[in-house]
């Protein structure tokens, strides 16, 4: 299984706007080809029978460059074994995780440089809004749609077109490129109106924001180019480049802002009126240059993958209407999200303007986004990597009609990630001060009061981190089933809650506490979202059709020599659920044993009901195991609480004793983190959550025993208990 998509949440300083994508599942067999009277032209779609699914159940063939291998028979290769798939998953997962981690680490350095150069007030807010607009406009109008349908269409073309989808890929790239050029030019021309939509600035602050936007809006084209070329690589099972080239963007941004610090007057907080045209051009064009290098950095990997692009404008009758229709719900979802983001940006910039008038520390958009950048790191590095790896398997389960298997996979992800997400949450809450001081307290334009606002905002965000990550994981279950409509309505409910509560915070709180209250609104919205998403997904998974395709894989027992002889009960073949029991992955030994027990009991007690309902919807278990997952999160939190209290005191005391500088905060942060983790490892086993933290202990090279699965008298696996 391979990790083909990224769902990394983009920050406010030009992170790549990628979205999680559903992969067309791999099918075990190639259906017989039906001859047609006339073969379609190269790269043109053929006729599809009315009963045939949009993406035919064909074994994926290697994508061939144009002009290579056309008309030549291809040797049939054996499908990869489970061991090979597991090795590929681990290898690709490691590449993506390391790239994401490196990019985010440099992203923090970049954010610190931006705060140090511009501060978290007027000029910092202006740059933040101007540099965020390309990402916002791109994702709102075309980015989300591209990311949702591009790879499935490429894989479909590679499976069904004689040229391996080369001509279709060229047409799709050309069409999307033209749309990107038109969108970029339009956004550049209407930059003042777009700035007014996302901020309520006036005077010099508005003029500076518009100037930044003029320099940064050309990034739209290169964001799109990066996404298009990256999805071409993903469709060819090349994952590393799209995760690693953002490192180049961060390096360029660090250099640009380092140069700005070196050449500018750094003795006082810079005002919008003091920014020269040369300084504005340096920051704006320098930021755009980073995105250009990020996109062009994919070209060597494309060349290595033997991809050759030739512009094609013969779009009529080429099957391009289907991906445009498929992008509808994804486009609506992104539109709703960005409208909510526009409301949030208006409120945070308004709070910043009020704070400037009252001479308060940075309480505006820059502080809000700086805290948010820290908040989304665990989700990007942990949850997205795990869920992306499961998308192909969940798609196959959906195709086979075995919907509870999707629930079991997602429950395994939530259990596996809990041992890392909960400690990350507790660390952000207990050590928010040292974390933000290490990340942002640099230069003379950032004060301790500015960083205190960021740390308090981070605490309000971090409380909702488990719900934020779990909602993201559960939403992928709908995409695995080909359902983009339900996530849209769930997003409407979530973003509506967030925007509404943020408005309440803006009206009720004083300017000093507005963005902290808005971060709390995000947390409440995440809790509402996970409740609604869990309920909707569980209801959908319980309405599972009988998984007939899996029954064909069960070995058939030979007919008895005497037909009148009744069959022996112990010789009955296992049902589909029992077969899936043997194929479960191992998120944790005790949780695996629990799933095995449930499946065996279900097979023994409900087999007749399943057989009588063959071919019809069967209301049963969703596989999500929601109660146990919630209890596990609670137990892990309780295990961390003593360490959090001690770690907070230890970190603050150490930093204060060592003078409160970078070294003191680093040492305090390290001691506090060790204290929290020690509490987790010591108390998790007594609280029955030891297996959830065992993977984290192994990653840290710590000798931590894994609880053994207990067995009952019948030999069935049971949950480990004290």
C-alpha positions in Angstrom: 0.0 0.0 0.0 1.4 3.4 -0.9 0.9 6.8 0.4 -0.2 8.8 -2.6 -1.7 12.0 -1.2 -0.9 14.6 1.2 -3.4 16.5 3.5 -1.1 18.8 5.0 -2.7 21.9 6.3 -1.1 24.9 4.8 0.0 27.8 6.9 -0.1 31.4 6.2 3.3 31.9 4.6 3.0 30.0 1.4 2.9 26.3 2.3 1.9 24.0 -0.6 -1.9 23.9 -0.9 -2.3 20.2 -1.1 -5.4 18.2 -0.2 -5.9 14.5 0.6 -7.0 12.6 -2.5 -8.8 9.4 -3.0 -6.8 6.8 -4.9 -8.5 4.6 -7.4 -8.3 1.2 -5.8 -6.2 -1.6 -7.1 -8.3 -4.6 -8.2 -7.1 -8.2 -8.1 -8.1 -9.2 -11.6 -8.3 -7.8 -15.1 -11.8 -8.1 -16.6 -12.1 -9.5 -20.1 -11.8 -6.9 -22.8 -14.9 -6.4 -25.0 -13.9 -5.8 -28.6 -15.4 -2.7 -30.2 -16.1 -1.9 -33.7 -13.7 1.0 -33.8 -10.9 1.7 -31.4 -10.7 5.2 -30.0 -8.0 7.5 -31.0 -4.9 7.6 -28.9 -5.7 9.3 -25.6 -9.4 9.6 -26.3 -11.9 7.8 -24.1 -13.7 4.8 -25.4 -17.4 4.0 -25.0 -18.4 2.5 -21.6 -21.2 0.1 -21.1 -24.1 1.4 -19.0 -23.4 -1.0 -16.1 -19.7 -0.4 -16.1 -18.4 1.7 -13.1 -16.7 5.1 -13.8 -13.3 3.5 -12.9 -13.1 0.0 -14.4 -11.9 -2.8 -12.2 -8.6 -3.2 -14.1 -5.2 -4.0 -12.8 -3.1 -0.8 -13.0 -0.5 -0.9 -15.8 2.7 1.0 -15.8 2.2 4.5 -17.2 4.3 4.8 -20.4 5.7 8.0 -21.8 4.3 9.2 -25.2 5.6 7.2 -28.1 6.9 4.3 -26.0 5.4 0.9 -26.0 2.3 1.8 -28.0 0.9 -1.1 -29.9 3.3 -3.6 -28.2 2.0 -6.3 -25.9 3.0 -6.0 -22.3 4.1 -8.9 -20.2 1.7 -9.7 -17.4 3.3 -9.2 -14.0 2.2 -10.8 -10.8 0.4 -8.5 -8.4 2.5 -7.4 -5.4 2.3 -9.6 -2.3 1.1 -8.3 1.0 4.7 -8.2 2.2 5.7 -6.1 -0.8 2.8 -3.8 -0.2 3.7 -3.4 3.4 7.3 -2.7 2.5 6.2 -0.1 0.0 3.9 1.5 2.5 6.7 1.8 5.1 9.2 3.2 2.5 6.8 5.7 1.0 5.5 6.7 4.4 9.0 7.3 5.8 9.8 9.4 2.7 6.7 11.5 3.1 6.9 11.9 6.9 10.6 12.9 6.7 9.8 15.4 4.0 6.9 16.9 5.9 8.9 17.0 9.1 11.8 18.8 7.4 9.5 21.2 5.7 7.7 22.1 8.9 10.9 22.5 10.8 12.2 25.0 8.3 8.8 26.5 8.3 9.1 27.4 11.9 12.5 29.0 11.2 10.9 30.9 8.4 8.0 32.0 10.6 10.4 33.1 13.3 12.4 35.1 10.7 9.2 36.8 9.5 8.1 37.7 13.0 11.6 39.0 13.8 11.7 41.1 10.6 8.2 42.5 10.6 6.8 42.0 14.1 3.3 40.7 14.8 1.5 44.0 14.4 0.9 46.4 11.4 3.5 45.5 8.8 3.5 41.8 9.9 -0.3 41.7 9.5 -0.1 43.4 6.1 2.5 40.9 4.8 0.6 38.0 6.3 -2.6 39.0 4.5 -0.9 39.8 1.2 1.1 36.6 1.1 -1.8 34.5 2.1 -4.1 35.7 -0.7 -2.5 33.6 -3.5 -3.1 30.5 -1.5 -6.6 31.5 -0.6 -7.7 32.4 -4.1 -6.0 29.4 -5.6 -7.7 26.9 -3.2 -11.1 28.6 -3.4 -11.4 28.7 -7.2 -9.4 25.8 -8.6 -6.9 24.2 -6.1 -9.4 22.0 -4.2 -11.0 20.7 -7.4 -7.6 19.8 -8.9 -6.5 18.0 -5.9 -9.7 16.0 -5.6 -10.0 14.6 -9.1 -6.7 14.9 -10.8 -5.0 11.7 -9.7 -8.1 9.5 -10.1 -8.5 10.7 -13.6 -4.8 10.1 -14.4 -4.9 6.6 -13.0 -8.2 5.9 -14.9 -6.6 7.1 -18.1 -3.5 5.0 -17.5 -5.6 1.9 -17.1 -7.9 2.4 -20.1 -6.1 4.3 -22.8 -3.8 2.6 -25.2 -1.1 5.1 -24.8 -1.0 4.8 -21.1 -3.0 8.1 -20.7 -0.2 10.2 -22.1 -2.4 12.3 -24.4 -5.1 12.6 -21.9 -2.5 13.8 -19.3 -1.3 16.4 -21.8 -4.8 17.7 -22.5 -5.7 17.9 -18.8 -2.4 19.7 -18.0 -3.0 22.2 -20.8 -6.6 22.9 -19.8 -5.6 23.4 -16.2 -2.7 25.6 -17.2 -4.9 27.9 -19.2 -7.3 28.2 -16.3 -4.4 29.0 -14.0 -3.2 31.8 -16.3 -6.6 33.4 -16.5 -7.1 33.1 -12.7 -3.7 34.6 -12.0 -4.3 37.6 -14.3 -7.8 38.2 -12.9 -6.6 38.1 -9.3 -3.7 40.5 -10.0 -6.0 43.0 -11.7 -8.6 42.9 -8.8 -6.0 42.8 -6.0 -7.5 45.9 -4.2 -10.9 44.4 -4.1 -9.6 41.0 -2.8 -7.6 42.8 -0.1 -10.7 44.7 1.0 -12.6 41.4 1.1 -10.1 39.9 3.6 -9.2 42.9 5.7 -10.6 46.2 6.9 -7.4 48.2 6.6 -7.3 51.8 5.5 -4.7 54.4 4.7 -1.0 53.3 4.6 -1.8 49.9 6.0 -4.2 49.1 3.1 -1.8 50.5 0.5 1.0 48.3 1.9 -1.2 45.2 1.9 -2.2 45.8 -1.7 1.5 46.2 -2.7 2.4 42.9 -1.1 -0.6 41.3 -2.8 0.5 42.6 -6.2 3.9 41.0 -5.8 2.6 37.7 -4.3 -0.5 37.0 -6.4 1.5 35.5 -9.3 2.2 32.7 -6.9 -1.3 31.4 -7.9 0.1 30.0 -11.2 3.1 28.4 -9.6 0.9 26.9 -6.8 -1.2 25.3 -9.5 1.8 24.1 -11.4 3.3 22.6 -8.3 0.0 20.7 -7.6 -0.4 19.5 -11.2 3.2 18.2 -11.6 3.1 16.7 -8.1 -0.1 14.8 -8.9 1.5 13.5 -12.1 4.3 12.1 -10.0 1.9 10.7 -7.4 0.0 8.9 -10.2 3.3 7.3 -11.2 4.1 6.2 -7.6 6.7 8.9 -7.1 6.0 10.6 -3.7 9.2 12.1 -2.4 9.6 15.1 -4.5 6.3 16.7 -3.7 7.0 16.5 0.0 10.6 17.7 -0.2 10.6 20.6 -2.6 8.7 22.8 -0.1 12.0 22.8 1.8 13.5 24.9 -1.1 10.7 27.4 -0.7 11.4 27.7 3.1 15.2 28.1 2.4 14.5 31.0 0.0 12.1 32.7 2.4 14.6 32.4 5.2 17.3 34.0 3.0 15.0 36.8 1.9 14.0 37.8 5.4 17.5 37.4 6.7 18.6 39.9 4.0 15.8 42.3 5.0 16.9 42.2 8.6 20.5 42.8 7.6 19.7 45.9 5.5 16.8 47.5 7.4 16.8 49.7 10.5 16.2 47.2 13.3 16.1 49.7 16.3 12.4 50.2 16.5 9.0 48.6 15.5 8.6 49.4 11.8 5.4 51.1 10.7 3.6 50.8 7.4 4.5 54.4 6.5 8.2 53.6 6.9 8.3 50.7 4.4 10.0 51.7 1.2 9.1 50.5 -2.2 12.4 48.6 -2.4 11.8 46.8 0.9 8.2 45.9 -0.2 9.5 44.5 -3.5 12.2 42.5 -1.8 9.8 40.8 0.5 7.0 40.3 -2.1 9.1 39.1 -5.0 11.3 37.1 -2.7 8.3 35.2 -1.4 7.1 34.5 -4.9 10.6 33.3 -6.0 10.4 30.7 -3.3 7.1 29.3 -4.7 8.6 29.4 -8.3 11.6 27.3 -7.1 9.3 25.0 -5.3 7.3 24.2 -8.4 10.3 24.0 -10.7 12.0 21.7 -8.2 9.7 18.9 -9.4 11.1 18.9 -13.0 14.1 16.6 -12.3 11.8 14.0 -10.8 9.5 14.2 -13.8 12.4 13.7 -16.1 13.5 10.7 -14.1 10.0 9.3 -14.3 10.3 9.7 -18.2 7.4 12.1 -18.3 7.3 14.3 -21.4 4.7 17.1 -21.8 3.3 18.3 -25.1 0.7 21.0 -25.1 -2.6 19.8 -26.6 -5.6 22.0 -27.2 -7.9 19.4 -28.8 -10.1 19.3 -25.7 -13.5 18.5 -27.4 -14.6 15.0 -27.0 -11.5 14.1 -24.9 -13.5 13.1 -21.8 -12.5 16.3 -19.9 -16.1 17.1 -18.9 -16.2 14.2 -16.4 -13.4 15.5 -14.1 -15.0 19.0 -14.3 -18.3 17.6 -13.1 -16.6 15.4 -10.4 -14.9 18.5 -8.9 -18.3 20.2 -8.1 -18.7 19.1 -4.5 -15.0 19.5 -3.8 -15.2 23.1 -5.2 -18.2 23.9 -3.0 -16.4 22.5 0.1 -13.3 24.6 -0.5 -15.5 27.6 -1.2 -17.3 27.2 2.1 -14.0 26.8 3.9 -12.5 29.9 2.4 -15.6 32.0 3.1 -15.2 31.0 6.7 -11.5 31.9 6.5 -12.4 35.3 5.1 -14.6 35.9 8.1 -11.8 34.8 10.5 -9.3 37.0 8.7 -11.6 40.0 8.8 -12.1 39.5 12.6 -8.4 39.0 13.4 -7.3 42.0 11.4 -10.0 44.0 13.1 -8.8 42.9 16.4 -5.2 43.9 15.4 -6.4 47.4 14.4 -8.1 47.8 17.8 -5.0 46.6 19.5 -2.8 49.1 17.6 -5.1 51.9 18.6 -4.9 50.9 22.3 -1.1 50.2 22.1 -1.7 46.5 23.0 0.8 43.7 22.1 0.3 41.9 18.9 -3.3 40.7 19.1 -4.1 40.4 15.4 -3.9 38.2 12.4 -0.2 37.5 12.6 -0.4 36.2 16.2 -3.5 34.1 15.4 -1.8 32.4 12.4 1.5 32.0 14.2 -0.3 29.9 16.9 -2.2 28.0 14.2 1.0 27.0 12.5 2.2 25.3 15.7 -1.2 23.8 16.3 -1.5 21.9 13.0 2.0 20.3 13.2 0.9 17.0 14.9 -2.0 16.6 12.5 0.3 17.0 9.5 3.1 14.8 10.6 1.1 12.0 12.4 -2.6 11.8 11.3 -2.3 12.7 7.7 0.5 10.2 7.1 -1.4 7.3 8.8 -4.7 8.1 7.0 -3.1 8.6 3.6 -1.5 5.1 3.9 -4.9 3.6 4.5 -6.9 5.2 1.6 -6.2 2.5 -1.0 -7.2 -0.3 1.4 -10.3 1.5 2.5 -11.2 2.1 -1.2 -10.9 -1.7 -1.8 -13.1 -2.4 1.2 -15.7 0.0 -0.1 -15.6 -1.6 -3.6 -16.0 -5.1 -2.0 -19.0 -3.8 0.0 -17.3 -4.5 3.3 -17.9 -1.2 4.9 -17.3 -2.2 8.5 -13.7 -2.9 7.4 -13.4 0.8 6.8 -14.5 1.5 10.3 -12.0 -1.0 11.7 -9.2 0.6 9.7 -10.1 4.1 11.0 -10.4 2.9 14.5 -7.0 1.4 14.3 -5.6 4.7 13.0 -7.3 6.6 15.9 -5.8 4.1 18.4 -2.4 4.2 16.9 -2.3 8.0 16.6 -3.7 8.6 20.1 -0.4 7.6 21.7 1.3 10.5 19.9 -1.6 13.1 19.5 -2.5 13.1 23.2 1.1 13.8 24.4 1.4 16.5 21.7 -1.8 18.1 23.0 -0.6 18.0 26.6 2.8 19.4 25.7 1.2 22.3 23.8 -1.0 23.2 26.7 1.5 22.8 29.5 4.6 24.2 27.7 3.0 26.7 25.3 5.1 29.5 26.8 8.5 27.9 26.2 7.4 26.6 22.8 6.4 30.0 21.5 9.4 31.8 23.0 11.7 29.3 21.3 9.8 29.7 18.0 9.1 33.4 17.9 10.9 35.5 20.5 13.7 36.7 18.3 14.7 40.3 17.3 13.8 43.6 18.8 10.4 43.9 17.2 8.9 41.0 19.1 8.3 41.4 22.8 7.6 39.0 25.5 4.0 40.3 25.6 3.6 39.5 21.9 4.7 36.0 22.5 2.5 35.6 25.5 -0.5 36.3 23.3 0.6 33.7 20.8 1.1 31.1 23.6 -2.3 31.7 25.1 -3.9 31.4 21.6 -2.0 28.1 21.1 -3.4 26.8 24.4 -7.0 27.5 23.2 -6.2 25.8 19.9 -4.5 22.8 21.4 -7.4 21.7 23.6 -9.2 20.8 20.4 -6.3 19.0 18.7 -7.6 15.4 19.3 -11.0 16.2 17.9 -9.4 18.1 15.0 -7.2 15.1 14.1 -10.0 12.5 14.6 -12.4 14.4 12.4 -9.9 14.6 9.6 -9.4 10.8 9.8 -13.1 10.0 9.9 -13.8 12.2 6.9 -11.5 10.2 4.8 -13.9 7.3 5.2 -16.5 9.1 3.1 -14.0 9.8 0.4 -13.0 6.2 0.3 -16.6 5.3 -0.4 -16.7 7.9 -3.2 -18.9 10.3 -1.2 -17.9 13.9 -1.4 -21.4 15.2 -0.7 -21.6 14.3 3.0 -18.2 15.9 3.9 -19.5 19.1 2.2 -22.5 19.3 4.5 -20.4 18.4 7.5 -18.0 21.2 6.6 -20.9 23.6 6.3 -21.9 22.8 9.9 -18.3 23.0 11.2 -17.3 26.2 9.5 -20.6 27.8 10.4 -20.1 27.0 14.0 -16.6 28.3 13.9 -17.5 31.6 12.2 -20.6 32.1 14.4 -18.7 31.6 17.6 -15.8 33.7 16.4 -18.2 36.6 15.8 -19.5 36.2 19.3 -15.9 36.3 20.6 -15.2 39.5 18.6 -18.3 41.2 20.0 -18.0 40.0 23.6 -14.3 40.0 24.5 -12.0 43.0 24.8 -9.4 43.4 22.1 -6.7 41.8 24.2 -8.7 38.5 24.3 -10.5 38.4 20.9 -8.1 36.1 19.0 -7.8 33.8 22.1 -11.6 33.6 22.2 -11.6 32.9 18.4 -9.1 30.0 18.9 -11.5 28.6 21.5 -14.3 28.9 19.0 -12.2 26.7 16.6 -11.9 24.1 19.4 -15.7 24.1 20.0 -16.2 23.7 16.3 -13.8 20.7 16.2 -15.8 19.0 18.9 -19.1 19.6 17.1 -17.5 18.3 13.9 -16.2 15.1 15.4 -19.5 14.3 17.0 -21.4 14.9 13.7 -18.8 13.1 11.5 -18.6 10.1 13.8 -22.4 9.8 13.9 -22.8 10.2 10.2 -20.0 7.8 9.3 -21.1 5.2 11.9 -24.6 5.3 10.5 -23.3 4.9 6.9 -21.0 2.0 7.8 -23.7 0.1 9.7 -25.7 0.0 6.5 -23.3 -2.5 4.9 -24.2 -4.7 1.9 -23.2 -8.3 2.2 -19.5 -8.4 1.1 -19.9 -11.0 -1.7 -16.5 -10.4 -3.3 -14.8 -11.5 -0.1 -16.8 -14.7 0.0 -15.2 -15.8 -3.3 -11.8 -15.6 -1.7 -12.7 -18.1 1.1 -11.5 -21.6 0.3 -14.4 -23.9 -0.7 -14.8 -27.2 1.1 -15.1 -30.3 -1.1 -18.5 -31.9 -1.4 -18.9 -34.9 0.9 -18.9 -38.3 -0.7 -22.5 -39.0 0.6 -24.7 -35.9 0.0 -27.2 -37.1 2.7 -24.5 -36.9 5.4 -24.9 -33.7 7.4 -21.9 -31.4 7.4 -19.8 -31.2 10.5 -20.0 -27.8 12.3 -16.3 -27.6 12.9 -15.6 -28.0 9.1 -17.7 -25.0 8.1 -15.7 -22.4 6.2 -15.3 -19.1 7.9 -17.5 -16.2 6.8 -16.3 -13.0 5.4 -15.9 -11.3 8.7 -13.7 -14.1 9.9 -11.6 -13.8 6.8 -11.1 -10.1 7.4 -10.1 -10.9 11.0 -7.0 -12.7 9.6 -6.0 -9.7 7.5 -6.2 -7.0 10.2 -3.2 -4.9 10.6 -1.7 -4.5 14.0 -2.1 -1.0 15.5 -1.8 -2.4 19.0 -1.8 -6.0 20.3 -4.5 -5.5 22.8 -6.8 -3.7 20.4 -6.2 -6.3 17.8 -7.2 -9.0 20.3 -10.4 -7.1 21.0 -11.3 -6.9 17.3 -10.6 -10.6 16.9 -13.0 -11.5 19.8 -15.8 -9.3 18.4 -15.5 -10.7 14.9 -15.5 -14.3 16.0 -18.5 -13.8 18.3 -20.2 -12.0 15.5 -19.5 -14.8 13.0 -20.9 -17.4 15.4 -24.0 -15.5 16.5 -25.2 -13.7 13.4 -24.1 -16.0 10.5 -27.6 -17.0 9.8 -28.8 -13.4 9.7 -26.0 -12.5 7.3 -26.8 -15.4 5.0 -30.5 -14.5 5.0 -29.7 -10.9 4.1 -27.3 -11.6 1.3 -27.4 -9.0 -1.4 -29.3 -6.6 0.9 -28.2 -3.8 3.2 -27.3 -5.3 6.6 -27.6 -3.1 9.7 -24.7 -4.1 12.0 -21.6 -2.8 13.7 -19.8 0.1 12.1 -16.4 -1.1 13.2 -15.5 2.3 14.5 -15.5 1.1 18.2 -16.1 4.7 19.2 -16.6 4.2 23.0 -13.3 2.4 23.4 -11.4 5.0 21.3 -12.8 7.8 23.5 -11.9 6.0 26.7 -8.4 5.4 25.4 -8.0 9.1 24.7 -9.2 9.9 28.2 -6.9 7.4 29.9 -3.9 8.7 27.9 -4.8 12.3 29.0 -5.0 11.2 32.7 -1.6 9.6 32.3 -0.1 12.8 31.1 -1.6 15.2 33.6 0.8 14.8 36.6 3.8 15.2 34.2 2.1 18.3 32.6 1.8 20.0 36.0 5.3 19.2 37.0 6.7 19.9 33.5 5.1 23.3 33.4 6.7 24.4 36.7 10.0 22.9 35.8 10.2 24.5 32.4 9.2 28.0 33.6 11.5 27.8 36.6 14.5 26.6 34.5 13.9 29.3 31.9 13.7 32.0 34.5 16.7 30.8 36.4 18.8 30.8 33.2 17.8 34.4 32.2 14.8 33.7 30.0 16.9 33.6 26.8 16.9 31.1 24.0 19.2 28.7 25.8 17.2 28.8 29.0 13.9 28.3 27.2 15.3 25.4 25.2 16.6 23.6 28.3 13.3 24.3 30.1 11.4 23.0 27.1 13.5 19.8 27.0 13.1 19.1 30.8 9.4 19.8 30.7 8.9 17.5 27.7 10.9 14.7 29.4 8.7 15.0 32.5 5.5 14.8 30.5 6.7 11.7 28.6 7.9 10.0 31.7 4.5 10.5 33.3 2.9 9.0 30.2 5.0 5.9 30.0 4.8 5.3 33.8 1.0 5.6 34.1 -0.3 4.4 30.7 0.0 0.7 31.6 -1.7 0.9 35.0 -4.5 2.8 33.2 -4.9 0.1 30.6 -3.4 2.2 27.7 0.1 0.8 27.5 -0.2 -0.6 24.1 -1.1 2.8 22.7 2.1 4.3 23.8 4.3 1.4 22.9 4.8 2.6 19.3 6.0 6.0 20.5 8.4 4.3 22.9 9.8 2.3 20.1 10.3 5.4 18.0 12.2 7.0 20.9 14.3 3.8 21.3 13.0 3.3 24.8 12.7 -0.2 26.4 8.9 -0.3 26.9 7.1 -3.6 27.3 4.1 -4.2 25.1 1.1 -5.7 26.9 0.4 -9.2 25.8 -3.0 -10.1 24.6 -4.8 -12.3 27.1 -6.8 -15.3 26.0 -9.9 -16.8 27.4 -10.9 -20.3 27.9 -12.0 -20.7 24.3 -8.8 -19.5 22.9 -10.3 -16.3 21.6 -8.2 -13.1 22.1 -9.4 -10.7 24.7 -8.5 -7.2 25.7 -5.5 -6.8 28.0 -6.7 -5.7 31.5 -4.9 -5.2 34.8 
